[in-house]
């Protein structure tokens, strides 16, 4: 999974991303981007570093 896939999954694919299970998010990635990722791999990427990464990206976007 590329960083842009993670950003899109967290921010753009569904309004209720925070309410979906990891399995549903994995299925969404596969359906939209043909990215095959396991629930465990997605879980490992959903950590404080991911939150900081997303905050940095969105702060940059909003400043422009």
PQR file with spaces between the fields and no chain letter, atoms N, CA, C, O and H, PARSE charges and radii, in Angstrom:
ATOM       1  N    UNK     1       0.843   -1.166    0.000 -0.4000 1.5000
ATOM       2  CA   UNK     1       0.000    0.000    0.000 -0.0000 2.0000
ATOM       3  C    UNK     1       0.893    1.235    0.000  0.5500 1.7000
ATOM       4  O    UNK     1       1.817    1.351    0.804 -0.5500 1.4000
ATOM       5  N    UNK     2       0.604    2.140   -0.902 -0.4000 1.5000
ATOM       6  CA   UNK     2       1.353    3.389   -1.013 -0.0000 2.0000
ATOM       7  C    UNK     2       0.767    4.425   -0.052  0.5500 1.7000
ATOM       8  O    UNK     2      -0.391    4.305    0.349 -0.5500 1.4000
ATOM       9  H    UNK     2      -0.147    2.046   -1.555  0.4000 1.0000
ATOM      10  N    UNK     3       1.548    5.435    0.319 -0.4000 1.5000
ATOM      11  CA   UNK     3       1.015    6.470    1.208 -0.0000 2.0000
ATOM      12  C    UNK     3      -0.251    7.129    0.672  0.5500 1.7000
ATOM      13  O    UNK     3      -1.169    7.430    1.436 -0.5500 1.4000
ATOM      14  H    UNK     3       2.488    5.532   -0.007  0.4000 1.0000
ATOM      15  N    UNK     4      -0.301    7.350   -0.630 -0.4000 1.5000
ATOM      16  CA   UNK     4      -1.487    7.993   -1.203 -0.0000 2.0000
ATOM      17  C    UNK     4      -2.731    7.108   -1.092  0.5500 1.7000
ATOM      18  O    UNK     4      -3.848    7.618   -0.999 -0.5500 1.4000
ATOM      19  H    UNK     4       0.444    7.105   -1.250  0.4000 1.0000
ATOM      20  N    UNK     5      -2.543    5.795   -1.103 -0.4000 1.5000
ATOM      21  CA   UNK     5      -3.678    4.887   -0.893 -0.0000 2.0000
ATOM      22  C    UNK     5      -4.195    5.003    0.533  0.5500 1.7000
ATOM      23  O    UNK     5      -5.404    5.007    0.762 -0.5500 1.4000
ATOM      24  H    UNK     5      -1.636    5.381   -1.179  0.4000 1.0000
ATOM      25  N    UNK     6      -3.280    5.098    1.489 -0.4000 1.5000
ATOM      26  CA   UNK     6      -3.667    5.244    2.891 -0.0000 2.0000
ATOM      27  C    UNK     6      -4.401    6.560    3.119  0.5500 1.7000
ATOM      28  O    UNK     6      -5.416    6.597    3.814 -0.5500 1.4000
ATOM      29  H    UNK     6      -2.298    5.096    1.303  0.4000 1.0000
ATOM      30  N    UNK     7      -3.887    7.643    2.533 -0.4000 1.5000
ATOM      31  CA   UNK     7      -4.537    8.947    2.669 -0.0000 2.0000
ATOM      32  C    UNK     7      -5.938    8.903    2.078  0.5500 1.7000
ATOM      33  O    UNK     7      -6.897    9.360    2.701 -0.5500 1.4000
ATOM      34  H    UNK     7      -3.062    7.613    1.968  0.4000 1.0000
ATOM      35  N    UNK     8      -6.050    8.358    0.891 -0.4000 1.5000
ATOM      36  CA   UNK     8      -7.357    8.285    0.236 -0.0000 2.0000
ATOM      37  C    UNK     8      -8.329    7.443    1.047  0.5500 1.7000
ATOM      38  O    UNK     8      -9.498    7.805    1.179 -0.5500 1.4000
ATOM      39  H    UNK     8      -5.272    7.987    0.386  0.4000 1.0000
ATOM      40  N    UNK     9      -7.869    6.343    1.583 -0.4000 1.5000
ATOM      41  CA   UNK     9      -8.721    5.477    2.387 -0.0000 2.0000
ATOM      42  C    UNK     9      -9.230    6.218    3.622  0.5500 1.7000
ATOM      43  O    UNK     9     -10.407    6.127    3.971 -0.5500 1.4000
ATOM      44  H    UNK     9      -6.920    6.049    1.476  0.4000 1.0000
ATOM      45  N    UNK    10      -8.345    6.941    4.268 -0.4000 1.5000
ATOM      46  CA   UNK    10      -8.713    7.641    5.509 -0.0000 2.0000
ATOM      47  C    UNK    10      -9.565    8.883    5.271  0.5500 1.7000
ATOM      48  O    UNK    10     -10.358    9.266    6.131 -0.5500 1.4000
ATOM      49  H    UNK    10      -7.389    7.016    3.985  0.4000 1.0000
ATOM      50  N    UNK    11      -9.408    9.509    4.118 -0.4000 1.5000
ATOM      51  CA   UNK    11     -10.030   10.814    3.943 -0.0000 2.0000
ATOM      52  C    UNK    11     -11.066   10.935    2.830  0.5500 1.7000
ATOM      53  O    UNK    11     -11.957   11.780    2.917 -0.5500 1.4000
ATOM      54  H    UNK    11      -8.764    9.198    3.419  0.4000 1.0000
ATOM      55  N    UNK    12     -10.974   10.127    1.807 -0.4000 1.5000
ATOM      56  CA   UNK    12     -11.772   10.431    0.626 -0.0000 2.0000
ATOM      57  C    UNK    12     -12.774    9.371    0.183  0.5500 1.7000
ATOM      58  O    UNK    12     -13.725    9.703   -0.525 -0.5500 1.4000
ATOM      59  H    UNK    12     -10.250    9.441    1.736  0.4000 1.0000
ATOM      60  N    UNK    13     -12.601    8.134    0.564 -0.4000 1.5000
ATOM      61  CA   UNK    13     -13.443    7.086    0.004 -0.0000 2.0000
ATOM      62  C    UNK    13     -14.830    7.002    0.615  0.5500 1.7000
ATOM      63  O    UNK    13     -15.798    6.731   -0.095 -0.5500 1.4000
ATOM      64  H    UNK    13     -11.829    7.865    1.139  0.4000 1.0000
ATOM      65  N    UNK    14     -14.944    7.223    1.888 -0.4000 1.5000
ATOM      66  CA   UNK    14     -16.251    7.105    2.531 -0.0000 2.0000
ATOM      67  C    UNK    14     -16.368    8.118    3.652  0.5500 1.7000
ATOM      68  O    UNK    14     -15.382    8.448    4.311 -0.5500 1.4000
ATOM      69  H    UNK    14     -14.157    7.443    2.465  0.4000 1.0000
ATOM      70  N    UNK    15     -17.570    8.606    3.862 -0.4000 1.5000
ATOM      71  CA   UNK    15     -17.811    9.532    4.962 -0.0000 2.0000
ATOM      72  C    UNK    15     -17.682    8.832    6.309  0.5500 1.7000
ATOM      73  O    UNK    15     -17.369    9.474    7.312 -0.5500 1.4000
ATOM      74  H    UNK    15     -18.371    8.338    3.327  0.4000 1.0000
ATOM      75  N    UNK    16     -17.916    7.538    6.342 -0.4000 1.5000
ATOM      76  CA   UNK    16     -17.946    6.795    7.596 -0.0000 2.0000
ATOM      77  C    UNK    16     -16.723    5.897    7.768  0.5500 1.7000
ATOM      78  O    UNK    16     -16.829    4.829    8.370 -0.5500 1.4000
ATOM      79  H    UNK    16     -18.170    7.016    5.527  0.4000 1.0000
ATOM      80  N    UNK    17     -15.577    6.306    7.254 -0.4000 1.5000
ATOM      81  CA   UNK    17     -14.381    5.476    7.341 -0.0000 2.0000
ATOM      82  C    UNK    17     -14.066    5.107    8.780  0.5500 1.7000
ATOM      83  O    UNK    17     -13.678    3.970    9.047 -0.5500 1.4000
ATOM      84  H    UNK    17     -15.491    7.174    6.764  0.4000 1.0000
ATOM      85  N    UNK    18     -14.221    6.027    9.704 -0.4000 1.5000
ATOM      86  CA   UNK    18     -13.925    5.767   11.101 -0.0000 2.0000
ATOM      87  C    UNK    18     -14.868    4.785   11.755  0.5500 1.7000
ATOM      88  O    UNK    18     -14.599    4.302   12.855 -0.5500 1.4000
ATOM      89  H    UNK    18     -14.536    6.950    9.487  0.4000 1.0000
ATOM      90  N    UNK    19     -15.969    4.482   11.094 -0.4000 1.5000
ATOM      91  CA   UNK    19     -16.971    3.573   11.639 -0.0000 2.0000
ATOM      92  C    UNK    19     -16.878    2.181   11.014  0.5500 1.7000
ATOM      93  O    UNK    19     -17.561    1.264   11.470 -0.5500 1.4000
ATOM      94  H    UNK    19     -16.188    4.873   10.201  0.4000 1.0000
ATOM      95  N    UNK    20     -16.066    2.006   10.002 -0.4000 1.5000
ATOM      96  CA   UNK    20     -15.986    0.732    9.287 -0.0000 2.0000
ATOM      97  C    UNK    20     -14.953   -0.196    9.927  0.5500 1.7000
ATOM      98  O    UNK    20     -13.986    0.254   10.542 -0.5500 1.4000
ATOM      99  H    UNK    20     -15.511    2.751    9.632  0.4000 1.0000
ATOM     100  N    UNK    21     -15.176   -1.476    9.771 -0.4000 1.5000
ATOM     101  CA   UNK    21     -14.229   -2.459   10.281 -0.0000 2.0000
ATOM     102  C    UNK    21     -12.995   -2.490    9.385  0.5500 1.7000
ATOM     103  O    UNK    21     -13.017   -2.009    8.252 -0.5500 1.4000
ATOM     104  H    UNK    21     -15.962   -1.842    9.271  0.4000 1.0000
ATOM     105  N    UNK    22     -11.926   -3.062    9.913 -0.4000 1.5000
ATOM     106  CA   UNK    22     -10.717   -3.199    9.110 -0.0000 2.0000
ATOM     107  C    UNK    22     -10.974   -4.042    7.864  0.5500 1.7000
ATOM     108  O    UNK    22     -10.430   -3.761    6.796 -0.5500 1.4000
ATOM     109  H    UNK    22     -11.908   -3.453   10.834  0.4000 1.0000
ATOM     110  N    UNK    23     -11.796   -5.066    8.003 -0.4000 1.5000
ATOM     111  CA   UNK    23     -12.138   -5.900    6.850 -0.0000 2.0000
ATOM     112  C    UNK    23     -12.841   -5.097    5.766  0.5500 1.7000
ATOM     113  O    UNK    23     -12.563   -5.269    4.579 -0.5500 1.4000
ATOM     114  H    UNK    23     -12.238   -5.295    8.871  0.4000 1.0000
ATOM     115  N    UNK    24     -13.749   -4.224    6.173 -0.4000 1.5000
ATOM     116  CA   UNK    24     -14.455   -3.384    5.201 -0.0000 2.0000
ATOM     117  C    UNK    24     -13.501   -2.404    4.529  0.5500 1.7000
ATOM     118  O    UNK    24     -13.605   -2.152    3.329 -0.5500 1.4000
ATOM     119  H    UNK    24     -13.975   -4.084    7.137  0.4000 1.0000
ATOM     120  N    UNK    25     -12.571   -1.851    5.308 -0.4000 1.5000
ATOM     121  CA   UNK    25     -11.600   -0.922    4.734 -0.0000 2.0000
ATOM     122  C    UNK    25     -10.668   -1.629    3.754  0.5500 1.7000
ATOM     123  O    UNK    25     -10.324   -1.075    2.710 -0.5500 1.4000
ATOM     124  H    UNK    25     -12.487   -2.056    6.284  0.4000 1.0000
ATOM     125  N    UNK    26     -10.265   -2.841    4.087 -0.4000 1.5000
ATOM     126  CA   UNK    26      -9.429   -3.630    3.177 -0.0000 2.0000
ATOM     127  C    UNK    26     -10.175   -3.916    1.877  0.5500 1.7000
ATOM     128  O    UNK    26      -9.601   -3.838    0.791 -0.5500 1.4000
ATOM     129  H    UNK    26     -10.544   -3.291    4.934  0.4000 1.0000
ATOM     130  N    UNK    27     -11.454   -4.247    1.999 -0.4000 1.5000
ATOM     131  CA   UNK    27     -12.273   -4.518    0.814 -0.0000 2.0000
ATOM     132  C    UNK    27     -12.416   -3.263   -0.040  0.5500 1.7000
ATOM     133  O    UNK    27     -12.395   -3.341   -1.268 -0.5500 1.4000
ATOM     134  H    UNK    27     -11.920   -4.310    2.882  0.4000 1.0000
ATOM     135  N    UNK    28     -12.558   -2.120    0.597 -0.4000 1.5000
ATOM     136  CA   UNK    28     -12.656   -0.855   -0.131 -0.0000 2.0000
ATOM     137  C    UNK    28     -11.379   -0.589   -0.908  0.5500 1.7000
ATOM     138  O    UNK    28     -11.428   -0.213   -2.079 -0.5500 1.4000
ATOM     139  H    UNK    28     -12.575   -2.056    1.595  0.4000 1.0000
ATOM     140  N    UNK    29     -10.237   -0.782   -0.259 -0.4000 1.5000
ATOM     141  CA   UNK    29      -8.963   -0.589   -0.956 -0.0000 2.0000
ATOM     142  C    UNK    29      -8.845   -1.504   -2.159  0.5500 1.7000
ATOM     143  O    UNK    29      -8.377   -1.093   -3.221 -0.5500 1.4000
ATOM     144  H    UNK    29     -10.198   -1.088    0.692  0.4000 1.0000
ATOM     145  N    UNK    30      -9.266   -2.735   -1.988 -0.4000 1.5000
ATOM     146  CA   UNK    30      -9.178   -3.683   -3.096 -0.0000 2.0000
ATOM     147  C    UNK    30     -10.139   -3.300   -4.224  0.5500 1.7000
ATOM     148  O    UNK    30      -9.774   -3.340   -5.399 -0.5500 1.4000
ATOM     149  H    UNK    30      -9.646   -3.069   -1.126  0.4000 1.0000
ATOM     150  N    UNK    31     -11.358   -2.932   -3.860 -0.4000 1.5000
ATOM     151  CA   UNK    31     -12.370   -2.588   -4.863 -0.0000 2.0000
ATOM     152  C    UNK    31     -11.992   -1.340   -5.664  0.5500 1.7000
ATOM     153  O    UNK    31     -12.184   -1.296   -6.879 -0.5500 1.4000
ATOM     154  H    UNK    31     -11.654   -2.899   -2.905  0.4000 1.0000
ATOM     155  N    UNK    32     -11.462   -0.343   -4.989 -0.4000 1.5000
ATOM     156  CA   UNK    32     -11.205    0.941   -5.646 -0.0000 2.0000
ATOM     157  C    UNK    32      -9.816    1.003   -6.273  0.5500 1.7000
ATOM     158  O    UNK    32      -9.663    1.486   -7.395 -0.5500 1.4000
ATOM     159  H    UNK    32     -11.306   -0.379   -4.002  0.4000 1.0000
ATOM     160  N    UNK    33      -8.810    0.520   -5.561 -0.4000 1.5000
ATOM     161  CA   UNK    33      -7.426    0.670   -6.027 -0.0000 2.0000
ATOM     162  C    UNK    33      -6.756   -0.646   -6.409  0.5500 1.7000
ATOM     163  O    UNK    33      -5.601   -0.648   -6.835 -0.5500 1.4000
ATOM     164  H    UNK    33      -8.935    0.127   -4.650  0.4000 1.0000
ATOM     165  N    UNK    34      -7.465   -1.767   -6.261 -0.4000 1.5000
ATOM     166  CA   UNK    34      -6.903   -3.085   -6.523 -0.0000 2.0000
ATOM     167  C    UNK    34      -5.660   -3.343   -5.655  0.5500 1.7000
ATOM     168  O    UNK    34      -4.698   -3.976   -6.089 -0.5500 1.4000
ATOM     169  H    UNK    34      -8.403   -1.766   -5.914  0.4000 1.0000
ATOM     170  N    UNK    35      -5.713   -2.833   -4.419 -0.4000 1.5000
ATOM     171  CA   UNK    35      -4.640   -3.023   -3.449 -0.0000 2.0000
ATOM     172  C    UNK    35      -5.097   -4.093   -2.470  0.5500 1.7000
ATOM     173  O    UNK    35      -6.114   -3.937   -1.794 -0.5500 1.4000
ATOM     174  H    UNK    35      -6.495   -2.318   -4.067  0.4000 1.0000
ATOM     175  N    UNK    36      -4.347   -5.166   -2.400 -0.4000 1.5000
ATOM     176  CA   UNK    36      -4.695   -6.268   -1.519 -0.0000 2.0000
ATOM     177  C    UNK    36      -3.870   -6.151   -0.240  0.5500 1.7000
ATOM     178  O    UNK    36      -2.653   -6.337   -0.263 -0.5500 1.4000
ATOM     179  H    UNK    36      -3.521   -5.292   -2.948  0.4000 1.0000
ATOM     180  N    UNK    37      -4.528   -5.844    0.868 -0.4000 1.5000
ATOM     181  CA   UNK    37      -3.853   -5.687    2.148 -0.0000 2.0000
ATOM     182  C    UNK    37      -4.665   -6.436    3.207  0.5500 1.7000
ATOM     183  O    UNK    37      -5.895   -6.450    3.162 -0.5500 1.4000
ATOM     184  H    UNK    37      -5.516   -5.694    0.887  0.4000 1.0000
ATOM     185  N    UNK    38      -3.973   -7.052    4.148 -0.4000 1.5000
ATOM     186  CA   UNK    38      -4.672   -7.794    5.197 -0.0000 2.0000
ATOM     187  C    UNK    38      -5.144   -6.842    6.292  0.5500 1.7000
ATOM     188  O    UNK    38      -4.672   -5.712    6.405 -0.5500 1.4000
ATOM     189  H    UNK    38      -2.974   -7.042    4.184  0.4000 1.0000
ATOM     190  N    UNK    39      -6.085   -7.328    7.089 -0.4000 1.5000
ATOM     191  CA   UNK    39      -6.568   -6.536    8.214 -0.0000 2.0000
ATOM     192  C    UNK    39      -5.429   -6.222    9.177  0.5500 1.7000
ATOM     193  O    UNK    39      -5.333   -5.107    9.689 -0.5500 1.4000
ATOM     194  H    UNK    39      -6.469   -8.247    6.997  0.4000 1.0000
ATOM     195  N    UNK    40      -4.564   -7.208    9.425 -0.4000 1.5000
ATOM     196  CA   UNK    40      -3.438   -7.001   10.347 -0.0000 2.0000
ATOM     197  C    UNK    40      -2.482   -5.937    9.817  0.5500 1.7000
ATOM     198  O    UNK    40      -2.006   -5.099   10.582 -0.5500 1.4000
ATOM     199  H    UNK    40      -4.641   -8.114    9.010  0.4000 1.0000
ATOM     200  N    UNK    41      -2.201   -5.962    8.532 -0.4000 1.5000
ATOM     201  CA   UNK    41      -1.299   -4.965    7.941 -0.0000 2.0000
ATOM     202  C    UNK    41      -1.902   -3.566    8.051  0.5500 1.7000
ATOM     203  O    UNK    41      -1.193   -2.605    8.351 -0.5500 1.4000
ATOM     204  H    UNK    41      -2.589   -6.643    7.910  0.4000 1.0000
ATOM     205  N    UNK    42      -3.196   -3.452    7.811 -0.4000 1.5000
ATOM     206  CA   UNK    42      -3.860   -2.153    7.933 -0.0000 2.0000
ATOM     207  C    UNK    42      -3.882   -1.705    9.386  0.5500 1.7000
ATOM     208  O    UNK    42      -3.689   -0.525    9.678 -0.5500 1.4000
ATOM     209  H    UNK    42      -3.771   -4.233    7.567  0.4000 1.0000
ATOM     210  N    UNK    43      -4.115   -2.637   10.290 -0.4000 1.5000
ATOM     211  CA   UNK    43      -4.108   -2.319   11.718 -0.0000 2.0000
ATOM     212  C    UNK    43      -2.734   -1.790   12.152  0.5500 1.7000
ATOM     213  O    UNK    43      -2.651   -0.823   12.909 -0.5500 1.4000
ATOM     214  H    UNK    43      -4.271   -3.595   10.052  0.4000 1.0000
ATOM     215  N    UNK    44      -1.679   -2.414   11.678 -0.4000 1.5000
ATOM     216  CA   UNK    44      -0.332   -1.982   12.033 -0.0000 2.0000
ATOM     217  C    UNK    44      -0.019   -0.587   11.507  0.5500 1.7000
ATOM     218  O    UNK    44       0.790    0.130   12.095 -0.5500 1.4000
ATOM     219  H    UNK    44      -1.746   -3.199   11.063  0.4000 1.0000
ATOM     220  N    UNK    45      -0.647   -0.202   10.417 -0.4000 1.5000
ATOM     221  CA   UNK    45      -0.420    1.123    9.846 -0.0000 2.0000
ATOM     222  C    UNK    45      -1.274    2.198   10.523  0.5500 1.7000
ATOM     223  O    UNK    45      -1.014    3.390   10.358 -0.5500 1.4000
ATOM     224  H    UNK    45      -1.304   -0.785    9.939  0.4000 1.0000
ATOM     225  N    UNK    46      -2.266    1.792   11.264 -0.4000 1.5000
ATOM     226  CA   UNK    46      -3.172    2.726   11.946 -0.0000 2.0000
ATOM     227  C    UNK    46      -2.635    2.999   13.345  0.5500 1.7000
ATOM     228  O    UNK    46      -3.143    2.472   14.335 -0.5500 1.4000
ATOM     229  H    UNK    46      -2.477    0.823   11.398  0.4000 1.0000
ATOM     230  N    UNK    47      -1.608    3.826   13.408 -0.4000 1.5000
ATOM     231  CA   UNK    47      -0.960    4.110   14.685 -0.0000 2.0000
ATOM     232  C    UNK    47      -0.719    5.612   14.810  0.5500 1.7000
ATOM     233  O    UNK    47      -1.173    6.387   13.968 -0.5500 1.4000
ATOM     234  H    UNK    47      -1.195    4.254   12.604  0.4000 1.0000
ATOM     235  N    UNK    48      -0.016    6.017   15.844 -0.4000 1.5000
ATOM     236  CA   UNK    48       0.235    7.442   16.075 -0.0000 2.0000
ATOM     237  C    UNK    48       1.028    8.065   14.931  0.5500 1.7000
ATOM     238  O    UNK    48       0.810    9.229   14.596 -0.5500 1.4000
ATOM     239  H    UNK    48       0.352    5.387   16.528  0.4000 1.0000
ATOM     240  N    UNK    49       1.934    7.320   14.335 -0.4000 1.5000
ATOM     241  CA   UNK    49       2.684    7.845   13.193 -0.0000 2.0000
ATOM     242  C    UNK    49       1.750    8.135   12.020  0.5500 1.7000
ATOM     243  O    UNK    49       1.946    9.111   11.295 -0.5500 1.4000
ATOM     244  H    UNK    49       2.111    6.374   14.608  0.4000 1.0000
ATOM     245  N    UNK    50       0.745    7.301   11.833 -0.4000 1.5000
ATOM     246  CA   UNK    50      -0.225    7.528   10.757 -0.0000 2.0000
ATOM     247  C    UNK    50      -1.034    8.789   11.022  0.5500 1.7000
ATOM     248  O    UNK    50      -1.304    9.564   10.104 -0.5500 1.4000
ATOM     249  H    UNK    50       0.585    6.508   12.421  0.4000 1.0000
ATOM     250  N    UNK    51      -1.420    8.993   12.274 -0.4000 1.5000
ATOM     251  CA   UNK    51      -2.172   10.196   12.639 -0.0000 2.0000
ATOM     252  C    UNK    51      -1.319   11.436   12.386  0.5500 1.7000
ATOM     253  O    UNK    51      -1.796   12.421   11.823 -0.5500 1.4000
ATOM     254  H    UNK    51      -1.201    8.363   13.019  0.4000 1.0000
ATOM     255  N    UNK    52      -0.079   11.385   12.797 -0.4000 1.5000
ATOM     256  CA   UNK    52       0.829   12.517   12.577 -0.0000 2.0000
ATOM     257  C    UNK    52       1.031   12.763   11.087  0.5500 1.7000
ATOM     258  O    UNK    52       1.050   13.911   10.645 -0.5500 1.4000
ATOM     259  H    UNK    52       0.309   10.585   13.255  0.4000 1.0000
ATOM     260  N    UNK    53       1.182   11.696   10.314 -0.4000 1.5000
ATOM     261  CA   UNK    53       1.336   11.800    8.866 -0.0000 2.0000
ATOM     262  C    UNK    53       0.128   12.504    8.238  0.5500 1.7000
ATOM     263  O    UNK    53       0.288   13.426    7.438 -0.5500 1.4000
ATOM     264  H    UNK    53       1.167   10.763   10.674  0.4000 1.0000
ATOM     265  N    UNK    54      -1.078   12.066    8.605 -0.4000 1.5000
ATOM     266  CA   UNK    54      -2.292   12.667    8.047 -0.0000 2.0000
ATOM     267  C    UNK    54      -2.429   14.128    8.473  0.5500 1.7000
ATOM     268  O    UNK    54      -2.806   14.973    7.661 -0.5500 1.4000
ATOM     269  H    UNK    54      -1.208   11.317    9.255  0.4000 1.0000
ATOM     270  N    UNK    55      -2.134   14.430    9.713 -0.4000 1.5000
ATOM     271  CA   UNK    55      -2.203   15.823   10.177 -0.0000 2.0000
ATOM     272  C    UNK    55      -1.246   16.706    9.385  0.5500 1.7000
ATOM     273  O    UNK    55      -1.596   17.821    8.998 -0.5500 1.4000
ATOM     274  H    UNK    55      -1.829   13.743   10.372  0.4000 1.0000
ATOM     275  N    UNK    56      -0.049   16.207    9.148 -0.4000 1.5000
ATOM     276  CA   UNK    56       0.944   16.968    8.390 -0.0000 2.0000
ATOM     277  C    UNK    56       0.460   17.218    6.967  0.5500 1.7000
ATOM     278  O    UNK    56       0.555   18.337    6.463 -0.5500 1.4000
ATOM     279  H    UNK    56       0.235   15.302    9.463  0.4000 1.0000
ATOM     280  N    UNK    57      -0.050   16.196    6.331 -0.4000 1.5000
ATOM     281  CA   UNK    57      -0.553   16.332    4.957 -0.0000 2.0000
ATOM     282  C    UNK    57      -1.676   17.360    4.896  0.5500 1.7000
ATOM     283  O    UNK    57      -1.655   18.256    4.052 -0.5500 1.4000
ATOM     284  H    UNK    57      -0.128   15.287    6.740  0.4000 1.0000
ATOM     285  N    UNK    58      -2.654   17.234    5.787 -0.4000 1.5000
ATOM     286  CA   UNK    58      -3.793   18.149    5.739 -0.0000 2.0000
ATOM     287  C    UNK    58      -3.428   19.571    6.146  0.5500 1.7000
ATOM     288  O    UNK    58      -3.989   20.529    5.614 -0.5500 1.4000
ATOM     289  H    UNK    58      -2.671   16.507    6.472  0.4000 1.0000
ATOM     290  N    UNK    59      -2.498   19.721    7.078 -0.4000 1.5000
ATOM     291  CA   UNK    59      -2.031   21.075    7.415 -0.0000 2.0000
ATOM     292  C    UNK    59      -1.380   21.734    6.213  0.5500 1.7000
ATOM     293  O    UNK    59      -1.610   22.915    5.952 -0.5500 1.4000
ATOM     294  H    UNK    59      -2.042   18.943    7.511  0.4000 1.0000
ATOM     295  N    UNK    60      -0.575   20.986    5.483 -0.4000 1.5000
ATOM     296  CA   UNK    60       0.050   21.518    4.267 -0.0000 2.0000
ATOM     297  C    UNK    60      -0.993   21.926    3.234  0.5500 1.7000
ATOM     298  O    UNK    60      -0.886   22.983    2.612 -0.5500 1.4000
ATOM     299  H    UNK    60      -0.388   20.027    5.696  0.4000 1.0000
ATOM     300  N    UNK    61      -1.987   21.089    3.062 -0.4000 1.5000
ATOM     301  CA   UNK    61      -3.043   21.371    2.087 -0.0000 2.0000
ATOM     302  C    UNK    61      -3.823   22.618    2.481  0.5500 1.7000
ATOM     303  O    UNK    61      -4.075   23.489    1.648 -0.5500 1.4000
ATOM     304  H    UNK    61      -2.074   20.231    3.567  0.4000 1.0000
ATOM     305  N    UNK    62      -4.199   22.700    3.738 -0.4000 1.5000
ATOM     306  CA   UNK    62      -5.014   23.833    4.199 -0.0000 2.0000
ATOM     307  C    UNK    62      -4.240   25.145    4.196  0.5500 1.7000
ATOM     308  O    UNK    62      -4.838   26.209    4.031 -0.5500 1.4000
ATOM     309  H    UNK    62      -3.994   21.992    4.415  0.4000 1.0000
ATOM     310  N    UNK    63      -2.943   25.093    4.374 -0.4000 1.5000
ATOM     311  CA   UNK    63      -2.136   26.301    4.343 -0.0000 2.0000
ATOM     312  C    UNK    63      -1.996   26.867    2.930  0.5500 1.7000
ATOM     313  O    UNK    63      -1.778   28.064    2.738 -0.5500 1.4000
ATOM     314  H    UNK    63      -2.458   24.229    4.508  0.4000 1.0000
ATOM     315  N    UNK    64      -2.127   25.979    1.956 -0.4000 1.5000
ATOM     316  CA   UNK    64      -2.019   26.431    0.553 -0.0000 2.0000
ATOM     317  C    UNK    64      -3.361   26.901    0.112  0.5500 1.7000
ATOM     318  O    UNK    64      -3.521   27.328   -1.032 -0.5500 1.4000
ATOM     319  H    UNK    64      -2.304   25.008    2.112  0.4000 1.0000
